Amino acid sequence: MIENANYGLINFDTIGWSILQVFQCVTMEGWSSTMIMIQESFSYYACFYFIILIFIGTFFLMNLNLAIIRTKFDEASKEVSIPETAVKALPE
């Protein structure tokens, strides 16, 4: 029987551990050591899974964060309005 990497701490045996491990890899926190341990435990071809996960997952998270920042910026800019007296005083 093949043992899980890192003394059983890194595994994809249950949904909870799988989601936690994928989240850790997508946030790029220790993903390379996880990839190396998975390669040593199972197969060399695990690197393809992690490379795809990093590119697609990180791109998705970056776009999600940028969308949230833009939404909050748009909401804040709508709340701050220029008074009409200041607009009339602007030179053309």
PDB file of N, CA, C and O in Angstrom:
ATOM      1  N   MET A   1       0.843  -1.184   0.000  1.00  0.00           N
ATOM      2  CA  MET A   1       0.000   0.000   0.000  1.00  0.00           C
ATOM      3  C   MET A   1       0.885   1.244   0.000  1.00  0.00           C
ATOM      4  O   MET A   1       1.895   1.297   0.702  1.00  0.00           O
ATOM      5  N   ILE A   2       0.504   2.228  -0.780  1.00  0.00           N
ATOM      6  CA  ILE A   2       1.248   3.476  -0.885  1.00  0.00           C
ATOM      7  C   ILE A   2       0.797   4.414   0.224  1.00  0.00           C
ATOM      8  O   ILE A   2      -0.398   4.644   0.405  1.00  0.00           O
ATOM      9  N   GLU A   3       1.755   4.953   0.962  1.00  0.00           N
ATOM     10  CA  GLU A   3       1.414   5.893   2.027  1.00  0.00           C
ATOM     11  C   GLU A   3       1.299   7.307   1.461  1.00  0.00           C
ATOM     12  O   GLU A   3       1.931   7.644   0.460  1.00  0.00           O
ATOM     13  N   ASN A   4       0.497   8.109   2.108  1.00  0.00           N
ATOM     14  CA  ASN A   4       0.342   9.494   1.689  1.00  0.00           C
ATOM     15  C   ASN A   4       1.594  10.293   2.021  1.00  0.00           C
ATOM     16  O   ASN A   4       2.357   9.942   2.922  1.00  0.00           O
ATOM     17  N   ALA A   5       1.785  11.357   1.285  1.00  0.00           N
ATOM     18  CA  ALA A   5       2.971  12.190   1.462  1.00  0.00           C
ATOM     19  C   ALA A   5       2.927  12.952   2.780  1.00  0.00           C
ATOM     20  O   ALA A   5       1.859  13.167   3.353  1.00  0.00           O
ATOM     21  N   ASN A   6       4.093  13.353   3.246  1.00  0.00           N
ATOM     22  CA  ASN A   6       4.259  14.169   4.447  1.00  0.00           C
ATOM     23  C   ASN A   6       3.602  13.509   5.663  1.00  0.00           C
ATOM     24  O   ASN A   6       2.835  14.137   6.393  1.00  0.00           O
ATOM     25  N   TYR A   7       3.918  12.237   5.859  1.00  0.00           N
ATOM     26  CA  TYR A   7       3.414  11.443   6.991  1.00  0.00           C
ATOM     27  C   TYR A   7       1.884  11.406   7.058  1.00  0.00           C
ATOM     28  O   TYR A   7       1.301  11.373   8.141  1.00  0.00           O
ATOM     29  N   GLY A   8       1.258  11.411   5.908  1.00  0.00           N
ATOM     30  CA  GLY A   8      -0.187  11.311   5.845  1.00  0.00           C
ATOM     31  C   GLY A   8      -0.923  12.634   5.927  1.00  0.00           C
ATOM     32  O   GLY A   8      -2.153  12.653   5.877  1.00  0.00           O
ATOM     33  N   LEU A   9      -0.201  13.744   6.053  1.00  0.00           N
ATOM     34  CA  LEU A   9      -0.864  15.043   6.155  1.00  0.00           C
ATOM     35  C   LEU A   9      -1.347  15.559   4.807  1.00  0.00           C
ATOM     36  O   LEU A   9      -2.350  16.270   4.736  1.00  0.00           O
ATOM     37  N   ILE A  10      -0.656  15.214   3.761  1.00  0.00           N
ATOM     38  CA  ILE A  10      -1.066  15.633   2.419  1.00  0.00           C
ATOM     39  C   ILE A  10      -1.768  14.464   1.765  1.00  0.00           C
ATOM     40  O   ILE A  10      -1.148  13.449   1.447  1.00  0.00           O
ATOM     41  N   ASN A  11      -3.079  14.617   1.565  1.00  0.00           N
ATOM     42  CA  ASN A  11      -3.805  13.541   0.917  1.00  0.00           C
ATOM     43  C   ASN A  11      -5.030  14.078   0.198  1.00  0.00           C
ATOM     44  O   ASN A  11      -5.483  15.198   0.432  1.00  0.00           O
ATOM     45  N   PHE A  12      -5.533  13.258  -0.662  1.00  0.00           N
ATOM     46  CA  PHE A  12      -6.745  13.555  -1.405  1.00  0.00           C
ATOM     47  C   PHE A  12      -7.776  12.456  -1.134  1.00  0.00           C
ATOM     48  O   PHE A  12      -8.574  12.117  -2.008  1.00  0.00           O
ATOM     49  N   ASP A  13      -7.753  11.902   0.088  1.00  0.00           N
ATOM     50  CA  ASP A  13      -8.611  10.781   0.431  1.00  0.00           C
ATOM     51  C   ASP A  13     -10.063  11.191   0.652  1.00  0.00           C
ATOM     52  O   ASP A  13     -10.973  10.448   0.286  1.00  0.00           O
ATOM     53  N   THR A  14     -10.290  12.341   1.236  1.00  0.00           N
ATOM     54  CA  THR A  14     -11.656  12.810   1.485  1.00  0.00           C
ATOM     55  C   THR A  14     -11.849  14.160   0.804  1.00  0.00           C
ATOM     56  O   THR A  14     -10.885  14.804   0.390  1.00  0.00           O
ATOM     57  N   ILE A  15     -13.098  14.574   0.695  1.00  0.00           N
ATOM     58  CA  ILE A  15     -13.410  15.841   0.045  1.00  0.00           C
ATOM     59  C   ILE A  15     -12.804  17.016   0.818  1.00  0.00           C
ATOM     60  O   ILE A  15     -12.264  17.943   0.215  1.00  0.00           O
ATOM     61  N   GLY A  16     -12.893  16.979   2.135  1.00  0.00           N
ATOM     62  CA  GLY A  16     -12.365  18.065   2.950  1.00  0.00           C
ATOM     63  C   GLY A  16     -10.873  18.256   2.774  1.00  0.00           C
ATOM     64  O   GLY A  16     -10.405  19.373   2.554  1.00  0.00           O
ATOM     65  N   TRP A  17     -10.120  17.161   2.871  1.00  0.00           N
ATOM     66  CA  TRP A  17      -8.663  17.251   2.692  1.00  0.00           C
ATOM     67  C   TRP A  17      -8.313  17.666   1.267  1.00  0.00           C
ATOM     68  O   TRP A  17      -7.350  18.401   1.047  1.00  0.00           O
ATOM     69  N   SER A  18      -9.094  17.194   0.307  1.00  0.00           N
ATOM     70  CA  SER A  18      -8.826  17.554  -1.087  1.00  0.00           C
ATOM     71  C   SER A  18      -9.009  19.043  -1.320  1.00  0.00           C
ATOM     72  O   SER A  18      -8.168  19.685  -1.950  1.00  0.00           O
ATOM     73  N   ILE A  19     -10.108  19.597  -0.810  1.00  0.00           N
ATOM     74  CA  ILE A  19     -10.365  21.027  -0.983  1.00  0.00           C
ATOM     75  C   ILE A  19      -9.296  21.848  -0.285  1.00  0.00           C
ATOM     76  O   ILE A  19      -8.821  22.848  -0.824  1.00  0.00           O
ATOM     77  N   LEU A  20      -8.920  21.427   0.913  1.00  0.00           N
ATOM     78  CA  LEU A  20      -7.874  22.141   1.647  1.00  0.00           C
ATOM     79  C   LEU A  20      -6.547  22.108   0.886  1.00  0.00           C
ATOM     80  O   LEU A  20      -5.855  23.122   0.801  1.00  0.00           O
ATOM     81  N   GLN A  21      -6.200  20.968   0.344  1.00  0.00           N
ATOM     82  CA  GLN A  21      -4.936  20.839  -0.375  1.00  0.00           C
ATOM     83  C   GLN A  21      -4.947  21.633  -1.672  1.00  0.00           C
ATOM     84  O   GLN A  21      -3.951  22.272  -2.012  1.00  0.00           O
ATOM     85  N   VAL A  22      -6.056  21.601  -2.399  1.00  0.00           N
ATOM     86  CA  VAL A  22      -6.152  22.376  -3.632  1.00  0.00           C
ATOM     87  C   VAL A  22      -6.104  23.870  -3.317  1.00  0.00           C
ATOM     88  O   VAL A  22      -5.455  24.629  -4.036  1.00  0.00           O
ATOM     89  N   PHE A  23      -6.786  24.305  -2.246  1.00  0.00           N
ATOM     90  CA  PHE A  23      -6.739  25.715  -1.859  1.00  0.00           C
ATOM     91  C   PHE A  23      -5.321  26.137  -1.501  1.00  0.00           C
ATOM     92  O   PHE A  23      -4.888  27.231  -1.864  1.00  0.00           O
ATOM     93  N   GLN A  24      -4.606  25.291  -0.804  1.00  0.00           N
ATOM     94  CA  GLN A  24      -3.224  25.603  -0.439  1.00  0.00           C
ATOM     95  C   GLN A  24      -2.361  25.738  -1.692  1.00  0.00           C
ATOM     96  O   GLN A  24      -1.508  26.623  -1.762  1.00  0.00           O
ATOM     97  N   CYS A  25      -2.569  24.884  -2.665  1.00  0.00           N
ATOM     98  CA  CYS A  25      -1.775  24.952  -3.892  1.00  0.00           C
ATOM     99  C   CYS A  25      -2.146  26.167  -4.736  1.00  0.00           C
ATOM    100  O   CYS A  25      -1.268  26.804  -5.317  1.00  0.00           O
ATOM    101  N   VAL A  26      -3.437  26.496  -4.811  1.00  0.00           N
ATOM    102  CA  VAL A  26      -3.870  27.627  -5.623  1.00  0.00           C
ATOM    103  C   VAL A  26      -3.379  28.943  -5.036  1.00  0.00           C
ATOM    104  O   VAL A  26      -3.076  29.875  -5.781  1.00  0.00           O
ATOM    105  N   THR A  27      -3.295  29.031  -3.715  1.00  0.00           N
ATOM    106  CA  THR A  27      -2.768  30.247  -3.102  1.00  0.00           C
ATOM    107  C   THR A  27      -1.244  30.289  -3.179  1.00  0.00           C
ATOM    108  O   THR A  27      -0.624  31.248  -2.719  1.00  0.00           O
ATOM    109  N   MET A  28      -0.649  29.266  -3.753  1.00  0.00           N
ATOM    110  CA  MET A  28       0.790  29.158  -3.983  1.00  0.00           C
ATOM    111  C   MET A  28       1.588  29.155  -2.680  1.00  0.00           C
ATOM    112  O   MET A  28       2.715  29.648  -2.639  1.00  0.00           O
ATOM    113  N   GLU A  29       1.018  28.613  -1.643  1.00  0.00           N
ATOM    114  CA  GLU A  29       1.695  28.507  -0.354  1.00  0.00           C
ATOM    115  C   GLU A  29       2.191  27.081  -0.188  1.00  0.00           C
ATOM    116  O   GLU A  29       1.428  26.201   0.211  1.00  0.00           O
ATOM    117  N   GLY A  30       3.439  26.847  -0.484  1.00  0.00           N
ATOM    118  CA  GLY A  30       4.029  25.530  -0.316  1.00  0.00           C
ATOM    119  C   GLY A  30       3.622  24.514  -1.370  1.00  0.00           C
ATOM    120  O   GLY A  30       3.677  23.309  -1.126  1.00  0.00           O
ATOM    121  N   TRP A  31       3.216  24.990  -2.535  1.00  0.00           N
ATOM    122  CA  TRP A  31       2.748  24.056  -3.557  1.00  0.00           C
ATOM    123  C   TRP A  31       3.876  23.238  -4.146  1.00  0.00           C
ATOM    124  O   TRP A  31       3.667  22.090  -4.537  1.00  0.00           O
ATOM    125  N   SER A  32       5.074  23.809  -4.219  1.00  0.00           N
ATOM    126  CA  SER A  32       6.172  23.066  -4.842  1.00  0.00           C
ATOM    127  C   SER A  32       6.604  21.883  -3.972  1.00  0.00           C
ATOM    128  O   SER A  32       6.887  20.804  -4.493  1.00  0.00           O
ATOM    129  N   SER A  33       6.657  22.077  -2.656  1.00  0.00           N
ATOM    130  CA  SER A  33       7.012  20.944  -1.792  1.00  0.00           C
ATOM    131  C   SER A  33       5.918  19.886  -1.810  1.00  0.00           C
ATOM    132  O   SER A  33       6.205  18.691  -1.748  1.00  0.00           O
ATOM    133  N   THR A  34       4.664  20.323  -1.894  1.00  0.00           N
ATOM    134  CA  THR A  34       3.555  19.372  -2.004  1.00  0.00           C
ATOM    135  C   THR A  34       3.676  18.583  -3.298  1.00  0.00           C
ATOM    136  O   THR A  34       3.485  17.367  -3.301  1.00  0.00           O
ATOM    137  N   MET A  35       3.990  19.258  -4.394  1.00  0.00           N
ATOM    138  CA  MET A  35       4.133  18.583  -5.678  1.00  0.00           C
ATOM    139  C   MET A  35       5.269  17.562  -5.634  1.00  0.00           C
ATOM    140  O   MET A  35       5.123  16.448  -6.136  1.00  0.00           O
ATOM    141  N   ILE A  36       6.385  17.936  -5.042  1.00  0.00           N
ATOM    142  CA  ILE A  36       7.524  17.020  -4.973  1.00  0.00           C
ATOM    143  C   ILE A  36       7.181  15.792  -4.126  1.00  0.00           C
ATOM    144  O   ILE A  36       7.535  14.669  -4.487  1.00  0.00           O
ATOM    145  N   MET A  37       6.493  16.005  -2.999  1.00  0.00           N
ATOM    146  CA  MET A  37       6.119  14.868  -2.154  1.00  0.00           C
ATOM    147  C   MET A  37       5.126  13.948  -2.847  1.00  0.00           C
ATOM    148  O   MET A  37       5.206  12.727  -2.712  1.00  0.00           O
ATOM    149  N   ILE A  38       4.185  14.533  -3.590  1.00  0.00           N
ATOM    150  CA  ILE A  38       3.221  13.714  -4.335  1.00  0.00           C
ATOM    151  C   ILE A  38       3.934  12.951  -5.447  1.00  0.00           C
ATOM    152  O   ILE A  38       3.610  11.792  -5.705  1.00  0.00           O
ATOM    153  N   GLN A  39       4.899  13.586  -6.105  1.00  0.00           N
ATOM    154  CA  GLN A  39       5.658  12.898  -7.146  1.00  0.00           C
ATOM    155  C   GLN A  39       6.436  11.723  -6.578  1.00  0.00           C
ATOM    156  O   GLN A  39       6.478  10.651  -7.182  1.00  0.00           O
ATOM    157  N   GLU A  40       7.050  11.918  -5.422  1.00  0.00           N
ATOM    158  CA  GLU A  40       7.814  10.828  -4.806  1.00  0.00           C
ATOM    159  C   GLU A  40       6.913   9.708  -4.303  1.00  0.00           C
ATOM    160  O   GLU A  40       7.312   8.544  -4.295  1.00  0.00           O
ATOM    161  N   SER A  41       5.701  10.058  -3.884  1.00  0.00           N
ATOM    162  CA  SER A  41       4.797   9.043  -3.342  1.00  0.00           C
ATOM    163  C   SER A  41       4.065   8.267  -4.431  1.00  0.00           C
ATOM    164  O   SER A  41       3.870   7.058  -4.312  1.00  0.00           O
ATOM    165  N   PHE A  42       3.660   8.966  -5.496  1.00  0.00           N
ATOM    166  CA  PHE A  42       2.808   8.317  -6.489  1.00  0.00           C
ATOM    167  C   PHE A  42       3.455   8.208  -7.856  1.00  0.00           C
ATOM    168  O   PHE A  42       3.853   7.121  -8.275  1.00  0.00           O
ATOM    169  N   SER A  43       3.563   9.333  -8.553  1.00  0.00           N
ATOM    170  CA  SER A  43       4.053   9.271  -9.918  1.00  0.00           C
ATOM    171  C   SER A  43       4.686  10.599 -10.321  1.00  0.00           C
ATOM    172  O   SER A  43       4.353  11.656  -9.784  1.00  0.00           O
ATOM    173  N   TYR A  44       5.591  10.518 -11.262  1.00  0.00           N
ATOM    174  CA  TYR A  44       6.224  11.715 -11.786  1.00  0.00           C
ATOM    175  C   TYR A  44       5.217  12.591 -12.518  1.00  0.00           C
ATOM    176  O   TYR A  44       5.383  13.810 -12.564  1.00  0.00           O
ATOM    177  N   TYR A  45       4.191  12.002 -13.081  1.00  0.00           N
ATOM    178  CA  TYR A  45       3.215  12.727 -13.890  1.00  0.00           C
ATOM    179  C   TYR A  45       2.283  13.606 -13.061  1.00  0.00           C
ATOM    180  O   TYR A  45       1.442  14.304 -13.628  1.00  0.00           O
ATOM    181  N   ALA A  46       2.409  13.589 -11.754  1.00  0.00           N
ATOM    182  CA  ALA A  46       1.618  14.475 -10.897  1.00  0.00           C
ATOM    183  C   ALA A  46       1.987  15.935 -11.119  1.00  0.00           C
ATOM    184  O   ALA A  46       1.198  16.829 -10.814  1.00  0.00           O
ATOM    185  N   CYS A  47       3.179  16.182 -11.647  1.00  0.00           N
ATOM    186  CA  CYS A  47       3.597  17.566 -11.889  1.00  0.00           C
ATOM    187  C   CYS A  47       2.673  18.261 -12.879  1.00  0.00           C
ATOM    188  O   CYS A  47       2.456  19.468 -12.767  1.00  0.00           O
ATOM    189  N   PHE A  48       2.128  17.534 -13.840  1.00  0.00           N
ATOM    190  CA  PHE A  48       1.224  18.138 -14.814  1.00  0.00           C
ATOM    191  C   PHE A  48      -0.051  18.629 -14.149  1.00  0.00           C
ATOM    192  O   PHE A  48      -0.569  19.690 -14.497  1.00  0.00           O
ATOM    193  N   TYR A  49      -0.563  17.855 -13.186  1.00  0.00           N
ATOM    194  CA  TYR A  49      -1.745  18.264 -12.431  1.00  0.00           C
ATOM    195  C   TYR A  49      -1.468  19.567 -11.684  1.00  0.00           C
ATOM    196  O   TYR A  49      -2.286  20.485 -11.725  1.00  0.00           O
ATOM    197  N   PHE A  50      -0.346  19.656 -11.015  1.00  0.00           N
ATOM    198  CA  PHE A  50      -0.037  20.835 -10.209  1.00  0.00           C
ATOM    199  C   PHE A  50       0.247  22.054 -11.070  1.00  0.00           C
ATOM    200  O   PHE A  50      -0.131  23.165 -10.699  1.00  0.00           O
ATOM    201  N   ILE A  51       0.897  21.877 -12.197  1.00  0.00           N
ATOM    202  CA  ILE A  51       1.174  23.010 -13.081  1.00  0.00           C
ATOM    203  C   ILE A  51      -0.124  23.569 -13.647  1.00  0.00           C
ATOM    204  O   ILE A  51      -0.307  24.786 -13.689  1.00  0.00           O
ATOM    205  N   ILE A  52      -1.017  22.706 -14.076  1.00  0.00           N
ATOM    206  CA  ILE A  52      -2.325  23.155 -14.572  1.00  0.00           C
ATOM    207  C   ILE A  52      -3.111  23.820 -13.447  1.00  0.00           C
ATOM    208  O   ILE A  52      -3.753  24.849 -13.659  1.00  0.00           O
ATOM    209  N   LEU A  53      -3.064  23.243 -12.268  1.00  0.00           N
ATOM    210  CA  LEU A  53      -3.773  23.799 -11.112  1.00  0.00           C
ATOM    211  C   LEU A  53      -3.258  25.193 -10.778  1.00  0.00           C
ATOM    212  O   LEU A  53      -4.051  26.087 -10.481  1.00  0.00           O
ATOM    213  N   ILE A  54      -1.970  25.388 -10.821  1.00  0.00           N
ATOM    214  CA  ILE A  54      -1.386  26.688 -10.509  1.00  0.00           C
ATOM    215  C   ILE A  54      -1.784  27.722 -11.552  1.00  0.00           C
ATOM    216  O   ILE A  54      -2.217  28.819 -11.196  1.00  0.00           O
ATOM    217  N   PHE A  55      -1.647  27.396 -12.822  1.00  0.00           N
ATOM    218  CA  PHE A  55      -1.964  28.381 -13.853  1.00  0.00           C
ATOM    219  C   PHE A  55      -3.442  28.741 -13.880  1.00  0.00           C
ATOM    220  O   PHE A  55      -3.786  29.923 -13.891  1.00  0.00           O
ATOM    221  N   ILE A  56      -4.312  27.758 -13.892  1.00  0.00           N
ATOM    222  CA  ILE A  56      -5.747  28.034 -13.980  1.00  0.00           C
ATOM    223  C   ILE A  56      -6.283  28.576 -12.660  1.00  0.00           C
ATOM    224  O   ILE A  56      -7.032  29.553 -12.655  1.00  0.00           O
ATOM    225  N   GLY A  57      -5.914  27.964 -11.552  1.00  0.00           N
ATOM    226  CA  GLY A  57      -6.429  28.388 -10.253  1.00  0.00           C
ATOM    227  C   GLY A  57      -5.970  29.770  -9.851  1.00  0.00           C
ATOM    228  O   GLY A  57      -6.769  30.574  -9.370  1.00  0.00           O
ATOM    229  N   THR A  58      -4.694  30.057 -10.041  1.00  0.00           N
ATOM    230  CA  THR A  58      -4.175  31.363  -9.673  1.00  0.00           C
ATOM    231  C   THR A  58      -4.761  32.445 -10.571  1.00  0.00           C
ATOM    232  O   THR A  58      -5.076  33.537 -10.099  1.00  0.00           O
ATOM    233  N   PHE A  59      -4.908  32.157 -11.848  1.00  0.00           N
ATOM    234  CA  PHE A  59      -5.508  33.116 -12.767  1.00  0.00           C
ATOM    235  C   PHE A  59      -6.944  33.409 -12.365  1.00  0.00           C
ATOM    236  O   PHE A  59      -7.375  34.562 -12.382  1.00  0.00           O
ATOM    237  N   PHE A  60      -7.687  32.367 -12.003  1.00  0.00           N
ATOM    238  CA  PHE A  60      -9.077  32.538 -11.583  1.00  0.00           C
ATOM    239  C   PHE A  60      -9.161  33.374 -10.310  1.00  0.00           C
ATOM    240  O   PHE A  60      -9.972  34.296 -10.230  1.00  0.00           O
ATOM    241  N   LEU A  61      -8.333  33.060  -9.315  1.00  0.00           N
ATOM    242  CA  LEU A  61      -8.357  33.816  -8.062  1.00  0.00           C
ATOM    243  C   LEU A  61      -7.933  35.266  -8.264  1.00  0.00           C
ATOM    244  O   LEU A  61      -8.487  36.167  -7.636  1.00  0.00           O
ATOM    245  N   MET A  62      -6.962  35.493  -9.128  1.00  0.00           N
ATOM    246  CA  MET A  62      -6.529  36.861  -9.385  1.00  0.00           C
ATOM    247  C   MET A  62      -7.655  37.665 -10.031  1.00  0.00           C
ATOM    248  O   MET A  62      -7.896  38.809  -9.646  1.00  0.00           O
ATOM    249  N   ASN A  63      -8.341  37.084 -11.004  1.00  0.00           N
ATOM    250  CA  ASN A  63      -9.449  37.779 -11.650  1.00  0.00           C
ATOM    251  C   ASN A  63     -10.606  38.003 -10.692  1.00  0.00           C
ATOM    252  O   ASN A  63     -11.267  39.039 -10.756  1.00  0.00           O
ATOM    253  N   LEU A  64     -10.860  37.055  -9.810  1.00  0.00           N
ATOM    254  CA  LEU A  64     -11.918  37.216  -8.817  1.00  0.00           C
ATOM    255  C   LEU A  64     -11.588  38.362  -7.869  1.00  0.00           C
ATOM    256  O   LEU A  64     -12.457  39.179  -7.565  1.00  0.00           O
ATOM    257  N   ASN A  65     -10.367  38.432  -7.405  1.00  0.00           N
ATOM    258  CA  ASN A  65      -9.954  39.527  -6.526  1.00  0.00           C
ATOM    259  C   ASN A  65     -10.039  40.870  -7.232  1.00  0.00           C
ATOM    260  O   ASN A  65     -10.495  41.848  -6.639  1.00  0.00           O
ATOM    261  N   LEU A  66      -9.612  40.935  -8.479  1.00  0.00           N
ATOM    262  CA  LEU A  66      -9.703  42.184  -9.218  1.00  0.00           C
ATOM    263  C   LEU A  66     -11.149  42.602  -9.451  1.00  0.00           C
ATOM    264  O   LEU A  66     -11.456  43.793  -9.420  1.00  0.00           O
ATOM    265  N   ALA A  67     -12.034  41.652  -9.680  1.00  0.00           N
ATOM    266  CA  ALA A  67     -13.451  41.974  -9.856  1.00  0.00           C
ATOM    267  C   ALA A  67     -14.047  42.524  -8.568  1.00  0.00           C
ATOM    268  O   ALA A  67     -14.838  43.466  -8.607  1.00  0.00           O
ATOM    269  N   ILE A  68     -13.685  41.957  -7.447  1.00  0.00           N
ATOM    270  CA  ILE A  68     -14.186  42.448  -6.161  1.00  0.00           C
ATOM    271  C   ILE A  68     -13.652  43.851  -5.887  1.00  0.00           C
ATOM    272  O   ILE A  68     -14.398  44.720  -5.436  1.00  0.00           O
ATOM    273  N   ILE A  69     -12.377  44.078  -6.154  1.00  0.00           N
ATOM    274  CA  ILE A  69     -11.791  45.397  -5.939  1.00  0.00           C
ATOM    275  C   ILE A  69     -12.463  46.433  -6.834  1.00  0.00           C
ATOM    276  O   ILE A  69     -12.757  47.543  -6.390  1.00  0.00           O
ATOM    277  N   ARG A  70     -12.703  46.077  -8.082  1.00  0.00           N
ATOM    278  CA  ARG A  70     -13.360  47.026  -8.989  1.00  0.00           C
ATOM    279  C   ARG A  70     -14.782  47.323  -8.555  1.00  0.00           C
ATOM    280  O   ARG A  70     -15.221  48.471  -8.630  1.00  0.00           O
ATOM    281  N   THR A  71     -15.508  46.316  -8.104  1.00  0.00           N
ATOM    282  CA  THR A  71     -16.877  46.522  -7.628  1.00  0.00           C
ATOM    283  C   THR A  71     -16.896  47.453  -6.431  1.00  0.00           C
ATOM    284  O   THR A  71     -17.714  48.371  -6.373  1.00  0.00           O
ATOM    285  N   LYS A  72     -16.019  47.231  -5.491  1.00  0.00           N
ATOM    286  CA  LYS A  72     -15.946  48.097  -4.309  1.00  0.00           C
ATOM    287  C   LYS A  72     -15.523  49.514  -4.696  1.00  0.00           C
ATOM    288  O   LYS A  72     -16.025  50.482  -4.126  1.00  0.00           O
ATOM    289  N   PHE A  73     -14.619  49.645  -5.645  1.00  0.00           N
ATOM    290  CA  PHE A  73     -14.194  50.967  -6.099  1.00  0.00           C
ATOM    291  C   PHE A  73     -15.347  51.704  -6.762  1.00  0.00           C
ATOM    292  O   PHE A  73     -15.543  52.895  -6.523  1.00  0.00           O
ATOM    293  N   ASP A  74     -16.119  50.999  -7.601  1.00  0.00           N
ATOM    294  CA  ASP A  74     -17.272  51.627  -8.247  1.00  0.00           C
ATOM    295  C   ASP A  74     -18.317  52.063  -7.222  1.00  0.00           C
ATOM    296  O   ASP A  74     -18.901  53.140  -7.346  1.00  0.00           O
ATOM    297  N   GLU A  75     -18.555  51.218  -6.201  1.00  0.00           N
ATOM    298  CA  GLU A  75     -19.508  51.582  -5.150  1.00  0.00           C
ATOM    299  C   GLU A  75     -19.030  52.801  -4.377  1.00  0.00           C
ATOM    300  O   GLU A  75     -19.827  53.680  -4.051  1.00  0.00           O
ATOM    301  N   ALA A  76     -17.747  52.860  -4.085  1.00  0.00           N
ATOM    302  CA  ALA A  76     -17.200  53.997  -3.342  1.00  0.00           C
ATOM    303  C   ALA A  76     -17.233  55.271  -4.178  1.00  0.00           C
ATOM    304  O   ALA A  76     -17.484  56.351  -3.643  1.00  0.00           O
ATOM    305  N   SER A  77     -16.988  55.164  -5.461  1.00  0.00           N
ATOM    306  CA  SER A  77     -16.994  56.363  -6.307  1.00  0.00           C
ATOM    307  C   SER A  77     -18.413  56.898  -6.504  1.00  0.00           C
ATOM    308  O   SER A  77     -18.585  58.099  -6.709  1.00  0.00           O
ATOM    309  N   LYS A  78     -19.432  56.037  -6.446  1.00  0.00           N
ATOM    310  CA  LYS A  78     -20.815  56.502  -6.545  1.00  0.00           C
ATOM    311  C   LYS A  78     -21.232  57.225  -5.271  1.00  0.00           C
ATOM    312  O   LYS A  78     -22.024  58.167  -5.319  1.00  0.00           O
ATOM    313  N   GLU A  79     -20.700  56.786  -4.132  1.00  0.00           N
ATOM    314  CA  GLU A  79     -21.050  57.418  -2.866  1.00  0.00           C
ATOM    315  C   GLU A  79     -20.447  58.818  -2.761  1.00  0.00           C
ATOM    316  O   GLU A  79     -21.053  59.714  -2.174  1.00  0.00           O
ATOM    317  N   VAL A  80     -19.279  59.002  -3.318  1.00  0.00           N
ATOM    318  CA  VAL A  80     -18.611  60.299  -3.273  1.00  0.00           C
ATOM    319  C   VAL A  80     -19.015  61.066  -4.516  1.00  0.00           C
ATOM    320  O   VAL A  80     -18.656  60.685  -5.630  1.00  0.00           O
ATOM    321  N   SER A  81     -19.752  62.135  -4.332  1.00  0.00           N
ATOM    322  CA  SER A  81     -20.169  62.928  -5.485  1.00  0.00           C
ATOM    323  C   SER A  81     -19.651  64.354  -5.313  1.00  0.00           C
ATOM    324  O   SER A  81     -19.462  64.837  -4.197  1.00  0.00           O
ATOM    325  N   ILE A  82     -19.433  64.995  -6.424  1.00  0.00           N
ATOM    326  CA  ILE A  82     -18.942  66.371  -6.407  1.00  0.00           C
ATOM    327  C   ILE A  82     -20.150  67.297  -6.256  1.00  0.00           C
ATOM    328  O   ILE A  82     -21.120  67.162  -7.002  1.00  0.00           O
ATOM    329  N   PRO A  83     -20.108  68.227  -5.312  1.00  0.00           N
ATOM    330  CA  PRO A  83     -21.225  69.178  -5.166  1.00  0.00           C
ATOM    331  C   PRO A  83     -21.391  70.026  -6.436  1.00  0.00           C
ATOM    332  O   PRO A  83     -20.424  70.284  -7.152  1.00  0.00           O
ATOM    333  N   GLU A  84     -22.633  70.452  -6.700  1.00  0.00           N
ATOM    334  CA  GLU A  84     -22.912  71.211  -7.922  1.00  0.00           C
ATOM    335  C   GLU A  84     -22.166  72.538  -7.948  1.00  0.00           C
ATOM    336  O   GLU A  84     -21.768  73.005  -9.015  1.00  0.00           O
ATOM    337  N   THR A  85     -21.973  73.146  -6.785  1.00  0.00           N
ATOM    338  CA  THR A  85     -21.241  74.419  -6.757  1.00  0.00           C
ATOM    339  C   THR A  85     -19.797  74.214  -7.205  1.00  0.00           C
ATOM    340  O   THR A  85     -19.228  75.080  -7.870  1.00  0.00           O
ATOM    341  N   ALA A  86     -19.221  73.122  -6.862  1.00  0.00           N
ATOM    342  CA  ALA A  86     -17.839  72.860  -7.271  1.00  0.00           C
ATOM    343  C   ALA A  86     -17.766  72.584  -8.771  1.00  0.00           C
ATOM    344  O   ALA A  86     -16.787  72.949  -9.423  1.00  0.00           O
ATOM    345  N   VAL A  87     -18.797  71.939  -9.321  1.00  0.00           N
ATOM    346  CA  VAL A  87     -18.815  71.646 -10.755  1.00  0.00           C
ATOM    347  C   VAL A  87     -18.964  72.929 -11.548  1.00  0.00           C
ATOM    348  O   VAL A  87     -18.329  73.086 -12.591  1.00  0.00           O
ATOM    349  N   LYS A  88     -19.808  73.868 -11.067  1.00  0.00           N
ATOM    350  CA  LYS A  88     -20.021  75.132 -11.774  1.00  0.00           C
ATOM    351  C   LYS A  88     -18.768  76.004 -11.722  1.00  0.00           C
ATOM    352  O   LYS A  88     -18.520  76.805 -12.623  1.00  0.00           O
ATOM    353  N   ALA A  89     -17.990  75.842 -10.669  1.00  0.00           N
ATOM    354  CA  ALA A  89     -16.803  76.681 -10.507  1.00  0.00           C
ATOM    355  C   ALA A  89     -15.628  76.203 -11.346  1.00  0.00           C
ATOM    356  O   ALA A  89     -14.638  76.923 -11.478  1.00  0.00           O
ATOM    357  N   LEU A  90     -15.713  75.012 -11.912  1.00  0.00           N
ATOM    358  CA  LEU A  90     -14.615  74.485 -12.708  1.00  0.00           C
ATOM    359  C   LEU A  90     -14.511  75.236 -14.027  1.00  0.00           C
ATOM    360  O   LEU A  90     -15.529  75.481 -14.675  1.00  0.00           O
ATOM    361  N   PRO A  91     -13.295  75.609 -14.440  1.00  0.00           N
ATOM    362  CA  PRO A  91     -13.147  76.285 -15.740  1.00  0.00           C
ATOM    363  C   PRO A  91     -13.338  75.293 -16.878  1.00  0.00           C
ATOM    364  O   PRO A  91     -13.054  74.102 -16.749  1.00  0.00           O
ATOM    365  N   GLU A  92     -13.823  75.812 -17.980  1.00  0.00           N
ATOM    366  CA  GLU A  92     -14.057  74.930 -19.132  1.00  0.00           C
ATOM    367  C   GLU A  92     -12.916  74.926 -20.081  1.00  0.00           C
ATOM    368  O   GLU A  92     -12.961  74.234 -21.098  1.00  0.00           O
TER     369      GLU A  92
END
